[in-house]
């Protein structure tokens, strides 16, 4: 587990709701300044947008599971719980995921937040370590990795799990 997630987990275990509330402020542009003291206590530089954003996401949805794969797998799990496929049309989650994949570096944070909130509503954990790394290197390669994880067929999933 990364040093950041370890520190966040300790604050969560202490039930420090004030700290978590302040960290969530980093997700709102007009309230970002409220998160700076909390980020400082965590050892995150306030100009490190990536780590600050991960801290804010964790404070919003602290269900972390390092074995859930990349964020494409998380979104796929959300789709399985939320959407019933009735025809060949895209499901609402698929459309939202496509919208996420078209995001530029400036837009990706807002779009990931929406999907994390959906994951929270469905009780699906997020691999924040992998998400932090992927956001740091956001580009076509990461988009392709997420898309591959999201649209892997069920048959391929079963073959991968078989010994």
mmCIF file of the C-alpha atoms, coordinates in Angstrom:
data_MODEL
# 
_entry.id   MODEL 
# 
loop_
_atom_site.group_PDB 
_atom_site.id 
_atom_site.type_symbol 
_atom_site.label_atom_id 
_atom_site.label_alt_id 
_atom_site.label_comp_id 
_atom_site.label_asym_id 
_atom_site.label_entity_id 
_atom_site.label_seq_id 
_atom_site.pdbx_PDB_ins_code 
_atom_site.Cartn_x 
_atom_site.Cartn_y 
_atom_site.Cartn_z 
_atom_site.occupancy 
_atom_site.B_iso_or_equiv 
_atom_site.pdbx_formal_charge 
_atom_site.auth_seq_id 
_atom_site.auth_comp_id 
_atom_site.auth_asym_id 
_atom_site.auth_atom_id 
_atom_site.pdbx_PDB_model_num 
ATOM 1   C CA . UNK A 1 1   ? 0.000   0.000   0.000   1.00 0.00 ? 1   UNK A CA 1 
ATOM 2   C CA . UNK A 1 2   ? 1.293   3.439   -0.849  1.00 0.00 ? 2   UNK A CA 1 
ATOM 3   C CA . UNK A 1 3   ? 2.335   5.819   1.891   1.00 0.00 ? 3   UNK A CA 1 
ATOM 4   C CA . UNK A 1 4   ? -0.578  8.137   1.068   1.00 0.00 ? 4   UNK A CA 1 
ATOM 5   C CA . UNK A 1 5   ? -3.221  5.415   1.290   1.00 0.00 ? 5   UNK A CA 1 
ATOM 6   C CA . UNK A 1 6   ? -1.687  4.131   4.515   1.00 0.00 ? 6   UNK A CA 1 
ATOM 7   C CA . UNK A 1 7   ? -1.980  7.593   6.090   1.00 0.00 ? 7   UNK A CA 1 
ATOM 8   C CA . UNK A 1 8   ? -5.522  8.062   4.762   1.00 0.00 ? 8   UNK A CA 1 
ATOM 9   C CA . UNK A 1 9   ? -6.535  4.671   6.164   1.00 0.00 ? 9   UNK A CA 1 
ATOM 10  C CA . UNK A 1 10  ? -5.231  5.669   9.614   1.00 0.00 ? 10  UNK A CA 1 
ATOM 11  C CA . UNK A 1 11  ? -7.333  8.843   9.604   1.00 0.00 ? 11  UNK A CA 1 
ATOM 12  C CA . UNK A 1 12  ? -10.350 6.835   8.468   1.00 0.00 ? 12  UNK A CA 1 
ATOM 13  C CA . UNK A 1 13  ? -9.810  4.293   11.269  1.00 0.00 ? 13  UNK A CA 1 
ATOM 14  C CA . UNK A 1 14  ? -9.622  7.139   13.805  1.00 0.00 ? 14  UNK A CA 1 
ATOM 15  C CA . UNK A 1 15  ? -12.978 8.264   12.409  1.00 0.00 ? 15  UNK A CA 1 
ATOM 16  C CA . UNK A 1 16  ? -11.558 11.734  11.838  1.00 0.00 ? 16  UNK A CA 1 
ATOM 17  C CA . UNK A 1 17  ? -14.583 13.043  9.972   1.00 0.00 ? 17  UNK A CA 1 
ATOM 18  C CA . UNK A 1 18  ? -13.277 16.617  9.998   1.00 0.00 ? 18  UNK A CA 1 
ATOM 19  C CA . UNK A 1 19  ? -10.120 15.570  8.185   1.00 0.00 ? 19  UNK A CA 1 
ATOM 20  C CA . UNK A 1 20  ? -12.136 13.609  5.607   1.00 0.00 ? 20  UNK A CA 1 
ATOM 21  C CA . UNK A 1 21  ? -14.508 16.551  5.083   1.00 0.00 ? 21  UNK A CA 1 
ATOM 22  C CA . UNK A 1 22  ? -11.584 18.902  4.526   1.00 0.00 ? 22  UNK A CA 1 
ATOM 23  C CA . UNK A 1 23  ? -9.994  16.490  2.054   1.00 0.00 ? 23  UNK A CA 1 
ATOM 24  C CA . UNK A 1 24  ? -13.225 16.286  0.071   1.00 0.00 ? 24  UNK A CA 1 
ATOM 25  C CA . UNK A 1 25  ? -12.954 20.053  -0.451  1.00 0.00 ? 25  UNK A CA 1 
ATOM 26  C CA . UNK A 1 26  ? -10.066 19.467  -2.861  1.00 0.00 ? 26  UNK A CA 1 
ATOM 27  C CA . UNK A 1 27  ? -12.641 18.127  -5.338  1.00 0.00 ? 27  UNK A CA 1 
ATOM 28  C CA . UNK A 1 28  ? -14.447 21.492  -5.519  1.00 0.00 ? 28  UNK A CA 1 
ATOM 29  C CA . UNK A 1 29  ? -12.458 24.274  -7.142  1.00 0.00 ? 29  UNK A CA 1 
ATOM 30  C CA . UNK A 1 30  ? -13.933 27.056  -4.996  1.00 0.00 ? 30  UNK A CA 1 
ATOM 31  C CA . UNK A 1 31  ? -13.255 25.128  -1.756  1.00 0.00 ? 31  UNK A CA 1 
ATOM 32  C CA . UNK A 1 32  ? -9.815  23.750  -2.580  1.00 0.00 ? 32  UNK A CA 1 
ATOM 33  C CA . UNK A 1 33  ? -8.109  26.094  -0.111  1.00 0.00 ? 33  UNK A CA 1 
ATOM 34  C CA . UNK A 1 34  ? -9.907  24.333  2.763   1.00 0.00 ? 34  UNK A CA 1 
ATOM 35  C CA . UNK A 1 35  ? -8.089  21.097  1.919   1.00 0.00 ? 35  UNK A CA 1 
ATOM 36  C CA . UNK A 1 36  ? -4.580  22.559  2.071   1.00 0.00 ? 36  UNK A CA 1 
ATOM 37  C CA . UNK A 1 37  ? -4.040  22.133  5.849   1.00 0.00 ? 37  UNK A CA 1 
ATOM 38  C CA . UNK A 1 38  ? -5.308  18.532  5.670   1.00 0.00 ? 38  UNK A CA 1 
ATOM 39  C CA . UNK A 1 39  ? -3.042  17.789  2.703   1.00 0.00 ? 39  UNK A CA 1 
ATOM 40  C CA . UNK A 1 40  ? -0.119  19.252  4.607   1.00 0.00 ? 40  UNK A CA 1 
ATOM 41  C CA . UNK A 1 41  ? -0.840  16.941  7.562   1.00 0.00 ? 41  UNK A CA 1 
ATOM 42  C CA . UNK A 1 42  ? -0.793  13.990  5.166   1.00 0.00 ? 42  UNK A CA 1 
ATOM 43  C CA . UNK A 1 43  ? 2.534   15.075  3.692   1.00 0.00 ? 43  UNK A CA 1 
ATOM 44  C CA . UNK A 1 44  ? 1.072   15.929  0.279   1.00 0.00 ? 44  UNK A CA 1 
ATOM 45  C CA . UNK A 1 45  ? 2.317   19.085  -1.393  1.00 0.00 ? 45  UNK A CA 1 
ATOM 46  C CA . UNK A 1 46  ? -0.671  21.307  -2.123  1.00 0.00 ? 46  UNK A CA 1 
ATOM 47  C CA . UNK A 1 47  ? 0.420   21.819  -5.713  1.00 0.00 ? 47  UNK A CA 1 
ATOM 48  C CA . UNK A 1 48  ? 0.516   18.054  -6.375  1.00 0.00 ? 48  UNK A CA 1 
ATOM 49  C CA . UNK A 1 49  ? -2.902  17.836  -8.016  1.00 0.00 ? 49  UNK A CA 1 
ATOM 50  C CA . UNK A 1 50  ? -2.725  14.096  -8.592  1.00 0.00 ? 50  UNK A CA 1 
ATOM 51  C CA . UNK A 1 51  ? -2.098  13.053  -4.981  1.00 0.00 ? 51  UNK A CA 1 
ATOM 52  C CA . UNK A 1 52  ? -4.451  15.720  -3.657  1.00 0.00 ? 52  UNK A CA 1 
ATOM 53  C CA . UNK A 1 53  ? -7.183  14.440  -5.951  1.00 0.00 ? 53  UNK A CA 1 
ATOM 54  C CA . UNK A 1 54  ? -6.642  10.819  -4.860  1.00 0.00 ? 54  UNK A CA 1 
ATOM 55  C CA . UNK A 1 55  ? -6.865  11.939  -1.225  1.00 0.00 ? 55  UNK A CA 1 
ATOM 56  C CA . UNK A 1 56  ? -10.142 13.724  -1.983  1.00 0.00 ? 56  UNK A CA 1 
ATOM 57  C CA . UNK A 1 57  ? -11.550 10.683  -3.779  1.00 0.00 ? 57  UNK A CA 1 
ATOM 58  C CA . UNK A 1 58  ? -10.545 8.415   -0.908  1.00 0.00 ? 58  UNK A CA 1 
ATOM 59  C CA . UNK A 1 59  ? -12.222 10.768  1.557   1.00 0.00 ? 59  UNK A CA 1 
ATOM 60  C CA . UNK A 1 60  ? -15.372 10.530  -0.577  1.00 0.00 ? 60  UNK A CA 1 
ATOM 61  C CA . UNK A 1 61  ? -15.323 6.741   -1.051  1.00 0.00 ? 61  UNK A CA 1 
ATOM 62  C CA . UNK A 1 62  ? -12.786 5.035   1.265   1.00 0.00 ? 62  UNK A CA 1 
ATOM 63  C CA . UNK A 1 63  ? -13.393 1.518   -0.050  1.00 0.00 ? 63  UNK A CA 1 
ATOM 64  C CA . UNK A 1 64  ? -9.948  0.608   -1.409  1.00 0.00 ? 64  UNK A CA 1 
ATOM 65  C CA . UNK A 1 65  ? -9.081  -2.775  -2.882  1.00 0.00 ? 65  UNK A CA 1 
ATOM 66  C CA . UNK A 1 66  ? -5.699  -3.152  -4.596  1.00 0.00 ? 66  UNK A CA 1 
ATOM 67  C CA . UNK A 1 67  ? -6.785  -6.357  -6.343  1.00 0.00 ? 67  UNK A CA 1 
ATOM 68  C CA . UNK A 1 68  ? -9.643  -4.820  -8.355  1.00 0.00 ? 68  UNK A CA 1 
ATOM 69  C CA . UNK A 1 69  ? -7.478  -4.021  -11.372 1.00 0.00 ? 69  UNK A CA 1 
ATOM 70  C CA . UNK A 1 70  ? -7.500  -0.707  -13.169 1.00 0.00 ? 70  UNK A CA 1 
ATOM 71  C CA . UNK A 1 71  ? -10.327 1.820   -13.218 1.00 0.00 ? 71  UNK A CA 1 
ATOM 72  C CA . UNK A 1 72  ? -11.805 0.207   -16.332 1.00 0.00 ? 72  UNK A CA 1 
ATOM 73  C CA . UNK A 1 73  ? -12.540 -2.894  -14.236 1.00 0.00 ? 73  UNK A CA 1 
ATOM 74  C CA . UNK A 1 74  ? -14.155 -0.742  -11.554 1.00 0.00 ? 74  UNK A CA 1 
ATOM 75  C CA . UNK A 1 75  ? -16.402 0.873   -14.168 1.00 0.00 ? 75  UNK A CA 1 
ATOM 76  C CA . UNK A 1 76  ? -17.253 -2.547  -15.586 1.00 0.00 ? 76  UNK A CA 1 
ATOM 77  C CA . UNK A 1 77  ? -18.336 -3.694  -12.111 1.00 0.00 ? 77  UNK A CA 1 
ATOM 78  C CA . UNK A 1 78  ? -20.522 -0.592  -11.835 1.00 0.00 ? 78  UNK A CA 1 
ATOM 79  C CA . UNK A 1 79  ? -22.110 -1.387  -15.189 1.00 0.00 ? 79  UNK A CA 1 
ATOM 80  C CA . UNK A 1 80  ? -22.833 -4.993  -14.180 1.00 0.00 ? 80  UNK A CA 1 
ATOM 81  C CA . UNK A 1 81  ? -24.669 -3.831  -11.053 1.00 0.00 ? 81  UNK A CA 1 
ATOM 82  C CA . UNK A 1 82  ? -26.531 -0.870  -12.558 1.00 0.00 ? 82  UNK A CA 1 
ATOM 83  C CA . UNK A 1 83  ? -27.434 -1.675  -16.123 1.00 0.00 ? 83  UNK A CA 1 
ATOM 84  C CA . UNK A 1 84  ? -29.535 -4.401  -17.694 1.00 0.00 ? 84  UNK A CA 1 
ATOM 85  C CA . UNK A 1 85  ? -28.546 -4.966  -21.308 1.00 0.00 ? 85  UNK A CA 1 
ATOM 86  C CA . UNK A 1 86  ? -31.719 -5.284  -23.362 1.00 0.00 ? 86  UNK A CA 1 
ATOM 87  C CA . UNK A 1 87  ? -30.470 -4.707  -26.929 1.00 0.00 ? 87  UNK A CA 1 
ATOM 88  C CA . UNK A 1 88  ? -27.407 -3.639  -28.859 1.00 0.00 ? 88  UNK A CA 1 
ATOM 89  C CA . UNK A 1 89  ? -27.527 -0.050  -27.627 1.00 0.00 ? 89  UNK A CA 1 
ATOM 90  C CA . UNK A 1 90  ? -24.922 1.281   -25.248 1.00 0.00 ? 90  UNK A CA 1 
ATOM 91  C CA . UNK A 1 91  ? -25.907 1.225   -21.596 1.00 0.00 ? 91  UNK A CA 1 
ATOM 92  C CA . UNK A 1 92  ? -25.849 4.516   -19.662 1.00 0.00 ? 92  UNK A CA 1 
ATOM 93  C CA . UNK A 1 93  ? -22.681 3.420   -17.869 1.00 0.00 ? 93  UNK A CA 1 
ATOM 94  C CA . UNK A 1 94  ? -20.995 2.565   -21.176 1.00 0.00 ? 94  UNK A CA 1 
ATOM 95  C CA . UNK A 1 95  ? -21.829 6.021   -22.511 1.00 0.00 ? 95  UNK A CA 1 
ATOM 96  C CA . UNK A 1 96  ? -20.470 7.623   -19.357 1.00 0.00 ? 96  UNK A CA 1 
ATOM 97  C CA . UNK A 1 97  ? -17.326 5.498   -19.598 1.00 0.00 ? 97  UNK A CA 1 
ATOM 98  C CA . UNK A 1 98  ? -16.832 6.513   -23.240 1.00 0.00 ? 98  UNK A CA 1 
ATOM 99  C CA . UNK A 1 99  ? -17.179 10.136  -22.160 1.00 0.00 ? 99  UNK A CA 1 
ATOM 100 C CA . UNK A 1 100 ? -14.507 9.505   -19.504 1.00 0.00 ? 100 UNK A CA 1 
ATOM 101 C CA . UNK A 1 101 ? -12.141 8.048   -22.097 1.00 0.00 ? 101 UNK A CA 1 
ATOM 102 C CA . UNK A 1 102 ? -12.376 11.176  -24.262 1.00 0.00 ? 102 UNK A CA 1 
ATOM 103 C CA . UNK A 1 103 ? -11.239 13.361  -21.370 1.00 0.00 ? 103 UNK A CA 1 
ATOM 104 C CA . UNK A 1 104 ? -8.177  15.543  -21.611 1.00 0.00 ? 104 UNK A CA 1 
ATOM 105 C CA . UNK A 1 105 ? -5.825  15.840  -18.660 1.00 0.00 ? 105 UNK A CA 1 
ATOM 106 C CA . UNK A 1 106 ? -7.821  18.856  -17.441 1.00 0.00 ? 106 UNK A CA 1 
ATOM 107 C CA . UNK A 1 107 ? -11.191 17.081  -17.730 1.00 0.00 ? 107 UNK A CA 1 
ATOM 108 C CA . UNK A 1 108 ? -10.323 13.638  -16.430 1.00 0.00 ? 108 UNK A CA 1 
ATOM 109 C CA . UNK A 1 109 ? -10.573 14.512  -12.724 1.00 0.00 ? 109 UNK A CA 1 
ATOM 110 C CA . UNK A 1 110 ? -14.214 15.570  -12.907 1.00 0.00 ? 110 UNK A CA 1 
ATOM 111 C CA . UNK A 1 111 ? -15.184 12.542  -14.977 1.00 0.00 ? 111 UNK A CA 1 
ATOM 112 C CA . UNK A 1 112 ? -13.375 10.085  -12.699 1.00 0.00 ? 112 UNK A CA 1 
ATOM 113 C CA . UNK A 1 113 ? -15.139 11.661  -9.707  1.00 0.00 ? 113 UNK A CA 1 
ATOM 114 C CA . UNK A 1 114 ? -18.534 10.896  -11.279 1.00 0.00 ? 114 UNK A CA 1 
ATOM 115 C CA . UNK A 1 115 ? -17.593 7.250   -11.766 1.00 0.00 ? 115 UNK A CA 1 
ATOM 116 C CA . UNK A 1 116 ? -16.204 6.979   -8.225  1.00 0.00 ? 116 UNK A CA 1 
ATOM 117 C CA . UNK A 1 117 ? -19.513 8.306   -6.914  1.00 0.00 ? 117 UNK A CA 1 
ATOM 118 C CA . UNK A 1 118 ? -21.321 5.626   -8.933  1.00 0.00 ? 118 UNK A CA 1 
ATOM 119 C CA . UNK A 1 119 ? -18.968 2.988   -7.522  1.00 0.00 ? 119 UNK A CA 1 
ATOM 120 C CA . UNK A 1 120 ? -19.728 4.286   -4.030  1.00 0.00 ? 120 UNK A CA 1 
ATOM 121 C CA . UNK A 1 121 ? -23.472 4.065   -4.635  1.00 0.00 ? 121 UNK A CA 1 
ATOM 122 C CA . UNK A 1 122 ? -23.071 0.426   -5.697  1.00 0.00 ? 122 UNK A CA 1 
ATOM 123 C CA . UNK A 1 123 ? -20.611 -0.493  -2.924  1.00 0.00 ? 123 UNK A CA 1 
ATOM 124 C CA . UNK A 1 124 ? -17.777 -1.238  -5.365  1.00 0.00 ? 124 UNK A CA 1 
ATOM 125 C CA . UNK A 1 125 ? -14.202 -0.645  -4.121  1.00 0.00 ? 125 UNK A CA 1 
ATOM 126 C CA . UNK A 1 126 ? -11.614 1.309   -6.097  1.00 0.00 ? 126 UNK A CA 1 
ATOM 127 C CA . UNK A 1 127 ? -7.924  0.545   -6.584  1.00 0.00 ? 127 UNK A CA 1 
ATOM 128 C CA . UNK A 1 128 ? -6.619  4.008   -5.666  1.00 0.00 ? 128 UNK A CA 1 
ATOM 129 C CA . UNK A 1 129 ? -2.953  3.046   -6.057  1.00 0.00 ? 129 UNK A CA 1 
ATOM 130 C CA . UNK A 1 130 ? -3.484  2.055   -9.683  1.00 0.00 ? 130 UNK A CA 1 
ATOM 131 C CA . UNK A 1 131 ? -5.787  5.023   -10.286 1.00 0.00 ? 131 UNK A CA 1 
ATOM 132 C CA . UNK A 1 132 ? -3.138  7.452   -9.025  1.00 0.00 ? 132 UNK A CA 1 
ATOM 133 C CA . UNK A 1 133 ? -0.530  5.925   -11.322 1.00 0.00 ? 133 UNK A CA 1 
ATOM 134 C CA . UNK A 1 134 ? -2.897  5.922   -14.301 1.00 0.00 ? 134 UNK A CA 1 
ATOM 135 C CA . UNK A 1 135 ? -3.880  9.558   -13.792 1.00 0.00 ? 135 UNK A CA 1 
ATOM 136 C CA . UNK A 1 136 ? -0.224  10.536  -13.497 1.00 0.00 ? 136 UNK A CA 1 
ATOM 137 C CA . UNK A 1 137 ? 0.471   8.960   -16.907 1.00 0.00 ? 137 UNK A CA 1 
ATOM 138 C CA . UNK A 1 138 ? -2.911  9.844   -18.459 1.00 0.00 ? 138 UNK A CA 1 
ATOM 139 C CA . UNK A 1 139 ? -2.835  9.471   -22.212 1.00 0.00 ? 139 UNK A CA 1 
ATOM 140 C CA . UNK A 1 140 ? -3.798  7.153   -25.045 1.00 0.00 ? 140 UNK A CA 1 
ATOM 141 C CA . UNK A 1 141 ? -2.069  4.136   -23.518 1.00 0.00 ? 141 UNK A CA 1 
ATOM 142 C CA . UNK A 1 142 ? -3.984  4.376   -20.233 1.00 0.00 ? 142 UNK A CA 1 
ATOM 143 C CA . UNK A 1 143 ? -7.234  5.025   -22.069 1.00 0.00 ? 143 UNK A CA 1 
ATOM 144 C CA . UNK A 1 144 ? -6.662  1.868   -24.118 1.00 0.00 ? 144 UNK A CA 1 
ATOM 145 C CA . UNK A 1 145 ? -5.848  -0.168  -20.989 1.00 0.00 ? 145 UNK A CA 1 
ATOM 146 C CA . UNK A 1 146 ? -9.060  0.996   -19.294 1.00 0.00 ? 146 UNK A CA 1 
ATOM 147 C CA . UNK A 1 147 ? -11.130 0.324   -22.420 1.00 0.00 ? 147 UNK A CA 1 
ATOM 148 C CA . UNK A 1 148 ? -9.647  -3.157  -22.760 1.00 0.00 ? 148 UNK A CA 1 
ATOM 149 C CA . UNK A 1 149 ? -10.489 -3.964  -19.144 1.00 0.00 ? 149 UNK A CA 1 
ATOM 150 C CA . UNK A 1 150 ? -13.994 -2.545  -19.490 1.00 0.00 ? 150 UNK A CA 1 
ATOM 151 C CA . UNK A 1 151 ? -14.970 -4.250  -22.736 1.00 0.00 ? 151 UNK A CA 1 
ATOM 152 C CA . UNK A 1 152 ? -13.341 -7.630  -22.175 1.00 0.00 ? 152 UNK A CA 1 
ATOM 153 C CA . UNK A 1 153 ? -15.999 -10.242 -22.859 1.00 0.00 ? 153 UNK A CA 1 
ATOM 154 C CA . UNK A 1 154 ? -17.336 -12.454 -20.103 1.00 0.00 ? 154 UNK A CA 1 
ATOM 155 C CA . UNK A 1 155 ? -15.870 -15.521 -21.839 1.00 0.00 ? 155 UNK A CA 1 
ATOM 156 C CA . UNK A 1 156 ? -12.404 -13.973 -21.707 1.00 0.00 ? 156 UNK A CA 1 
ATOM 157 C CA . UNK A 1 157 ? -12.874 -13.192 -18.002 1.00 0.00 ? 157 UNK A CA 1 
ATOM 158 C CA . UNK A 1 158 ? -13.756 -16.822 -17.321 1.00 0.00 ? 158 UNK A CA 1 
ATOM 159 C CA . UNK A 1 159 ? -10.758 -18.115 -19.289 1.00 0.00 ? 159 UNK A CA 1 
ATOM 160 C CA . UNK A 1 160 ? -8.400  -15.847 -17.327 1.00 0.00 ? 160 UNK A CA 1 
ATOM 161 C CA . UNK A 1 161 ? -9.735  -17.157 -14.010 1.00 0.00 ? 161 UNK A CA 1 
ATOM 162 C CA . UNK A 1 162 ? -9.463  -20.835 -15.050 1.00 0.00 ? 162 UNK A CA 1 
ATOM 163 C CA . UNK A 1 163 ? -6.234  -22.631 -13.982 1.00 0.00 ? 163 UNK A CA 1 
# 
